[in-house]
């Protein structure tokens, strides 16, 4: 099943799925009718390897192979979708007929499939350095060194869990017009979690990163050591943390991962499906002021090597840099093909799906705020009483009411312009269409996150990136136990 | 396409044989084959119909005390065999772990419960797409027809399917289980004075005949969306908090996480070493019963092939049992509670079945009537709960209670506390547990939590 390494020619890639151009043509014949506005077939082969360490031992090594095809026919706003993990000519035809059945049938024709360039769009990540080809020993060795380094950080680090996951995905997207687009996507991720124990006090610290790269990504510079020290440092720090205060407060968000604020507060609400249907708190607000003039937000799928980047989206549209908010004014939504067509705009390269088993939806790629002019230290100095948050767990949003929340995993009190005690258990909650209007300072220190984000929508998870410069938000509700 | 793909038991037997030939000293595995369909409408029109067929093999191999796992949906002989050989080779280089291994043969030999759990409905296969779309339309129409303020919809969807699990070990055990399920949800959107609110309701059943009326689902979804309109942000305060049963069930899920052997042996739970201790008031009872007929999480054997048994988790407020599989049991010096769960990918780990908290004897209205000034939480969101530290801090939506009555809706607030304190502070249970949930608790009241708002 595995082609020789490095052979990524279109015919070889198609052959991996046991289909050829005539078979694809027959499936398209079955899929397309006069009334079918759009259609595609999405073949996918995923190989994932993971190794995990706990109690100082690499107890688990796992390898997974998953492949299948998803076939879609769209009429108006109706979608028929069929998928199968058994791929052959007969099953493909069956899936195509099932997908079309929803579109009021009629019409027939003959369709030819021409294999277009092996890749379309960008060339943002290496396929040669496919992480899966790294010897298992190298990965086991890295995990063992992680364990040693974490425990050496402080004797109160009692548990270390670490894992390395490497993933290589081959996508073949056959469009309505018979054009074939192929993308090979590597994805690697390293996670480190430390538990520090001091008497009855037990705290967790975690860190990690990755991207569309090979395993060697972790060995560059002192990258893996940095992740390990961060996880250990965070766990130890929290042993001395005080309960988070509760109430409305001025909050300074540090650069990088706190960009999750944008993802939750505005990103989801700007997805084209919700806005076409009128269920988003941002519906009908294009051209309106939704943020402070200091705020510009983009979603950019074209940054080389980033976790959220893609050469083409999962509908074969090349990704691009989409300006969502410019100078506080809402500029555009994120679109897949279906919602773009129904909204009368162009697709933006944001049609994504978790796997062949799922129909695409408008999704984010790498979402971040452009840098401003303030000095980060000055921003902190300007706060008399508030919270400085530098790392977060997860976040969630109700796109209709606009209310979002995200949970701090590393945060501090700011007292008289100085960072003081670390706090634990802080959760932030706000209103998406309103929160960015409360941004009163934007730093010049834009940073993207380390490559750990996974976004969930409608049961589908996709890798994403976020980024933020240091910003100050006034009057954010902080949830804690201390009143 | 390989002929192996069409016979799960033959596929499993072949995989175990290949593993043995490659040098595995023991192995177990499972094949899950499933078919499912979903049919969705929005504003009365068909929006999406999706059909899927999936089949996957998951395999765990041992070479002495070392192990590795693999999973695949590619059943061509050559690639399958290469993958298994590669997995056995990987097992040779992982760490030796004296606690690793298959369950005792004597335990595996026990026959599963001699009761038909009725997890499979043969009639469900006859549900066709048009009939499903009609059910979805009825639910959505009932929701949108309930009030003129319900002006929009995220749609309504019916999904149904069945799956078969075949499980085998190199010791010669082979077990299979078929199950089916059908569910329906709808999410209407209400709008008033420029404020938008949505909420959803759902139904779920093993058998089509148990799904209930789609209108009832739509009407409840409408009620839930409407009651959110006019929401205010409450003042920050410490007050009594009532979790409506859905939220209480999520809260009960944190107990399931904290007593999971996988967390306990790593010292990663606030309930480490708390077996036999009081964790809740004496009227709190929690069981994990895999034998409930047509139960949402029922199963006759666990993911290591062991016949399951009902388990008392909390009795009289005292923690009586953890949830363990063979490995975590050995690590803790205890027997497995027959609670192994496993997906195709990865190793087995402990998990719960029908994890239910016993009903109290009051209605939700009576719990509310006993509160002068407090909060009824109808939904929570976010990720601010840690079963390692016990910290609890969540975004919340609800209704403010004044003088024993629901006064007005609230949102953009958080609730915070610590799990061990919250459990001990439960001071009332309602009688409204929803048996359609796998992890299910009745509405419950906590004496005091911090509510953060303006």
Interface residues (C-beta under 8 A of the other chain):
Chain A: X1 X2 X18 X48 X51 X54 X55 X57 X58 X59 X60 X61 X62 X63 X64 X65 X66 X67 X68 X77 X78 X79 X80 X81 X82 X83 X84 X85 X86 X87 X88 X91 X95 X98 X101 X102 X136 X137 X140 X158 X159 X161 X195 X197 X202 X203 X204 X244 X246 X247 X248 X277 X278 X279 X281 X357 X359 X393 X394 X395 X396 X398 X400 X401 X402 X403 X404 X405 X406 X407 X424 X425 X426 X427 X429 X430 X431 X477 X478 X479 X480 X481 X482 X483
Chain B: X1 X5 X42 X45 X46 X47 X48 X49 X50 X51 X52 X53 X54 X55 X56 X67 X68 X69 X70 X71 X72 X73 X74 X76 X78 X79 X82 X83 X86 X87 X90 X91 X93 X94 X95 X97 X100 X129 X152 X154 X189 X195 X196 X197 X198 X228 X231 X233 X236 X237 X238 X266 X267 X268 X270 X344 X345 X346 X347 X381 X382 X383 X384 X386 X388 X389 X391 X392 X393 X394 X395 X397 X411 X412 X413 X414 X415 X416 X417 X418 X450 X451 X452 X453 X454
